[in-house]
């Protein structure tokens, strides 16, 4: 039997598309299975969503509000959407002034926070020039970013292909990671969440530390607000303190 070139092309393309659909479906179902097992183990809320929609997890671990879901980001060529696994940990304390630390695709978002006018470059092993620290005042953020805190943040940033953001705004603090890894292994998911919780513990302000940080201020306009106000249009790009629409 002899096939024409158009028919052969159709067969090749159809086979590729079918294989790709089968592979992505298998990954999604493995992800649902793993996330459900993890949620049951940690006594978190699991939402499977529609058959071909990614699952979601929410709840509390060590008193921290945790959310795990799939977020969507514009692809680099702006022609499509890139889906990443996202883990958010809401911190229990916050900085007295707005600040953000970021890596990967979150750097451009921090660049858009025009109220964070000061950029700080930590002198610590492992810090990459592509990372960013922005704040309202370098004295405050330098005093806050102790070697222990920086080490915890950098360890997260070194995770392959991960995007990290630590942001303090509107009297809240949030630690977030976005990764292309679907985390379809419950042990791997558990380990990453545990690492983020451990870093969150390190980031928490100690009793009276907020006052100490305010005394470290180097520059602050008279009458300027002490917390960062983020424009809703920026938050709609995939990050906020309730970062993703339900």
C-alpha positions in Angstrom: 0.0 0.0 0.0 1.4 3.4 -1.0 0.5 6.5 0.8 0.7 10.0 -0.5 2.9 12.6 1.3 -0.2 14.5 2.7 -1.5 11.2 4.1 1.8 10.3 5.6 2.1 13.7 7.2 -1.4 13.4 8.7 -0.5 10.0 10.1 2.8 11.3 11.7 1.1 14.4 13.1 -1.9 12.5 14.4 0.4 9.9 16.1 2.4 12.6 17.7 -0.6 14.4 19.0 -2.2 11.3 20.3 1.0 10.3 22.1 1.4 13.7 23.6 -2.2 13.7 24.8 -1.7 10.2 26.3 1.5 11.3 28.1 0.1 14.5 29.5 -3.1 12.6 30.7 -1.0 10.0 32.4 1.1 12.7 34.2 -2.1 14.5 35.3 -3.7 11.3 36.7 -0.5 10.4 38.5 -0.4 13.9 39.9 -4.0 13.7 41.1 -3.2 10.3 42.7 -0.1 11.6 44.5 -1.7 14.9 45.6 -4.7 13.1 47.0 -2.4 10.7 49.0 -0.4 13.6 50.3 -3.5 15.6 51.3 -4.9 12.6 53.2 -1.6 12.0 55.0 -1.2 15.6 56.1 -5.0 16.1 56.7 -5.3 18.8 54.1 -8.3 19.6 51.8 -8.0 18.0 48.4 -10.0 19.2 45.3 -9.7 17.0 42.3 -11.6 19.4 40.0 -12.7 18.3 36.5 -11.3 15.2 34.8 -8.6 17.0 32.8 -8.1 19.9 35.3 -5.2 20.0 37.7 -6.0 19.3 41.4 -5.7 21.7 44.3 -4.7 21.3 48.0 -5.3 23.8 50.8 -5.0 23.6 54.6 -2.7 24.2 57.5 0.7 22.8 58.3 2.6 23.8 61.5 0.1 26.7 61.8 1.0 27.9 58.3 -1.7 28.4 55.6 -0.6 26.3 52.6 -2.0 26.2 49.0 -0.8 23.9 46.3 -2.2 24.3 42.7 -1.3 24.8 39.1 -0.7 28.3 38.0 -0.6 29.7 34.4 2.0 32.0 33.1 2.5 33.6 29.7 5.1 31.7 27.6 8.3 33.6 26.7 7.1 33.9 23.1 3.7 35.2 24.3 2.0 32.7 22.1 0.8 30.3 24.7 0.5 29.6 28.4 3.0 27.8 30.6 1.6 25.7 33.5 3.7 25.4 36.7 3.1 23.7 40.0 2.8 26.3 42.7 3.2 26.1 46.4 2.3 29.1 48.6 3.1 29.4 52.4 1.5 32.4 54.2 3.9 33.7 56.8 2.8 34.5 60.3 4.7 37.8 60.7 5.5 40.5 58.2 8.1 43.2 57.7 7.3 46.8 58.8 8.1 48.0 55.2 7.3 46.5 51.8 10.0 44.2 50.4 10.4 41.4 47.9 13.0 38.8 47.1 12.7 36.8 43.8 14.3 34.6 41.2 13.5 33.3 37.8 10.2 34.5 36.2 9.3 36.3 39.4 12.0 38.9 39.0 10.1 40.7 36.3 7.1 40.9 38.5 9.2 42.5 41.3 10.5 45.0 38.8 7.0 46.2 38.2 6.5 47.1 41.9 7.4 50.7 41.5 7.0 51.5 45.2 10.0 49.3 45.9 12.6 51.9 44.9 15.7 50.4 46.7 17.6 47.4 45.4 19.9 45.5 47.7 22.6 43.0 46.7 23.4 40.5 49.4 27.0 39.4 49.8 26.5 35.7 50.4 27.8 32.5 48.8 25.4 31.2 46.2 23.7 34.5 45.4 23.2 34.8 41.6 23.2 38.1 39.8 19.8 37.2 38.2 18.2 37.2 41.7 16.6 40.4 43.0 15.9 42.1 46.3 13.8 45.2 46.3 12.4 47.2 49.3 11.3 50.6 50.5 14.5 50.8 52.5 17.8 49.0 52.2 18.7 49.3 55.9 15.6 47.4 56.9 16.0 44.6 54.4 19.7 44.2 55.1 19.1 43.9 58.8 16.3 41.3 58.1 18.3 39.2 55.6 20.6 37.5 58.1 23.0 34.8 56.9 20.6 32.1 58.1 17.6 33.6 56.3 19.6 34.1 53.1 20.8 30.5 53.2 17.3 29.2 53.4 16.1 31.4 50.5 19.1 30.6 48.3 18.6 26.8 48.9 15.1 27.2 47.4 16.3 29.3 44.5 18.8 26.6 43.6 16.1 24.1 43.0 16.3 23.3 39.2 14.1 25.5 37.1 12.2 26.8 40.1 10.9 30.4 40.5 10.9 31.8 44.0 9.3 34.9 45.5 9.3 36.1 49.1 7.0 39.2 49.3 5.8 41.4 52.1 2.9 43.6 51.3 -0.4 44.8 52.8 0.7 43.6 56.3 1.2 40.1 55.0 4.1 37.9 54.1 4.1 35.1 51.5 6.7 32.5 50.4 6.0 31.0 47.0 7.6 28.5 44.6 6.6 27.8 41.0 8.2 24.7 39.3 7.6 22.9 36.1 7.8 19.6 38.1 4.2 18.2 38.4 5.3 16.6 41.7 3.5 13.3 40.9 5.4 11.6 43.7 3.8 12.2 47.2 7.2 11.9 48.9 8.8 14.5 46.7 5.8 16.8 47.2 6.0 16.3 51.0 9.8 17.0 51.0 9.4 20.3 49.0 6.5 21.6 51.2 8.6 20.6 54.3 11.5 22.6 53.0 9.4 25.6 52.5 7.9 25.3 56.0 11.4 25.1 57.4 12.4 28.3 55.6 9.2 30.0 56.7 10.1 29.3 60.3 13.5 30.9 59.8 11.9 34.0 58.1 9.5 34.7 61.0 10.3 37.8 63.0 11.4 37.3 66.5 9.7 39.1 69.4 10.5 42.8 69.1 12.4 42.4 65.9 10.0 44.6 63.9 11.0 47.6 66.1 14.7 46.7 65.7 14.2 46.7 61.9 12.5 50.1 61.9 15.5 51.5 63.8 17.6 50.2 60.9 15.9 52.5 58.4 18.2 54.5 56.3 15.8 56.4 54.1 12.0 56.8 54.2 10.0 59.7 53.0 8.1 61.6 55.7 4.5 60.5 55.8 5.1 57.5 53.5 3.0 54.4 54.2 4.8 51.6 56.1 3.3 48.8 54.0 3.4 48.2 50.3 0.3 48.7 48.3 0.3 46.4 45.2 -1.8 47.4 42.2 -4.5 44.9 41.2 -3.2 44.8 37.6 0.1 43.5 38.8 -1.6 40.9 41.0 -3.6 39.6 38.0 -0.4 38.5 36.3 -0.2 35.4 38.6 0.9 36.7 41.9 -0.8 38.2 45.0 -1.3 37.5 48.6 -4.3 35.5 47.5 -2.3 34.8 44.4 -4.5 32.8 42.2 -8.2 33.1 41.4 -10.1 30.1 42.6 
